[in-house]
């Protein structure tokens, strides 16, 4: 029997097959199907590819011998603020039955070519906010780490997430909210009409993509974002579920408003939302102040991610 593989650009009709492959392969991510949807929606034009395997004799007989055995998704961050246009390798999956045959390397190489053709002058295996699933490669997916190194990627940085047992965590906020109220600070759920002003405040106060992510949370029903305000001015915000349902963050408090316990209240309100939605363990992604989360809600260090970068030859 003749067998062959071929690469082609993916189409929306391929999504059921991609979701099925993700369920089989993303063994450390229970929301594998949602991850595919997220990264598909943010992929760059031409940077959604599938690898098909054909049993040519069966196909000639009209028995449908072609099936998808792998796929890759990539996104592009345009040049900005003196930073070069960056191609992000978001996801590469190969059917377990077809691994160790070089298919992952073929998908990676083809995706790299497409990202470069789209304008990328550097390549990264790192989350591309505001639409990202991970900050890098979860090191438990060891073959992916090895493939990146073999393809010439250099380790850029390490990232950690923290996990919160929502049934065990103290998420009460009544006393702290009363204290803040007495200080003239209101803590409330965000509203759709907050979007323009909150995004502008986030952009000025924090930069990066937090304003975009806050806007995403305000568009859900109900909004998955909480804010602290005083005299109509924002002092802090925190959100959850912007990329993945069990993810918390980002969160930020204006420098001038720190020390009042605003962040702890916003954090607990978000985690209570997730608990009430039936989530058992929340993941705080891309963690900075680990001590704060550990002390406030008993968070523990969880997943470890390695981010990678590769220069594009001129």
C-alpha positions, 0 to 999 in steps of 0.5 A, a space after each residue: 500500500 502506498 502512503 504519503 503525507 502532504 502539507 496544506 493550508 487549513 480551512 474552518 472545516 478542519 476544526 473538528 479534526 484539529 480539536 480531536 487531535 488536541 484532545 489526544 495530545 494536550 494531556 496537561 490541558 483539559 480545555 484542549 478544544 477551547 485552546 484550538 479555538 482561541 489560537 485559531 481565531 488569532 492566527 495570522 493569515 496563511 499561518 494555519 496549516 495541516 499535515 495530511 496522511 493518505 493511504 493512496 490505494 484506499 483513496 483510489 478506491 474511494 474509501 476516504 484514505 486521507 486524514 489529518 495527522 498534524 497541524 500548526 498555528 502561528 500568529 504575528 505581532 507587528 513591529 511597534 515601539 522599535 521592536 521588530 515584527 515577531 512571528 509566534 509559533 503558537 501550537 504544533 500537534 502531531 498524532 501520537 501514532 505518527 510521531 518520531 517521523 519528523 512531522 513536527 519538524 516539517 510543520 515547524 519549518 513550514 510555519 516559520 517560512 509562512 511567518 517570515 513571508 508575513 513579515 516576521 524578522 524574529 521568531 518566538 515560541 512564547 505567548 502573544 498577548 492578548 490572545 495566548 494560551 501559555 507563556 511558552 512551552 510547558 516543560 512537561 511537553 518534553 518533545 516540544 522542548 527538544 524540537 525547539 532546541 533542535 530547530 535552533 531556538 534559544 531559551 529566552 526566559 522561564 515563566 511560572 504559573 500558580 494554582 489555587 484550590 478554590 474550595 480551600 481558599 479564603 475568598 471572603 471580601 465583605 470586611 475589606 470592602 467595607 473598610 475600602 468603602 469607608 476610605 471612599 473606594 468602591 469595588 465593583 464588577 466592571 460594566 461594558 460602559 467602562 471599556 473606553 475609559 478603563 482601556 485608556 487608563 490601563 494603557 497609561 498606567 501599565 502599558 502592554 496589552 492589559 488594556 486590550 485584555 481588560 476590554 475582552 473581559 468587559 465584553 463577556 456576560 456578565 463581565 469577568 472583571 472587577 475594578 476599584 474606583 474613587 471619585 470616578 477614577 480607576 485605582 485597580 482592576 483584575 480579570 479572569 477567563 479572558 483567554 481560558 476559563 480557569 485562568 486568572 489575570 491580569 491584575 494591576 493597582 495604580 502605584 499611588 493606590 497601593 498599600 490599601 489591600 485593593 489587589 487582595 479584594 479584586 483577586 478574591 472577587 475574581 476567584 469567587 466568580 470562577 468558583 461559582 462557575 464550577 471551576 475547582 482549581 484556578 491558574 494564575 498565569 505568568 506570575 510575578 509576585 508569588 509571595 502575594 498570591 501565596 499569602 492571600 489565597 494559598 496559591 502554590 507554584 504550578 506549571 513551568 514554561 520555557 519561552 524560546 526565540 530564534 533570529 531570522 537570517 537576513 
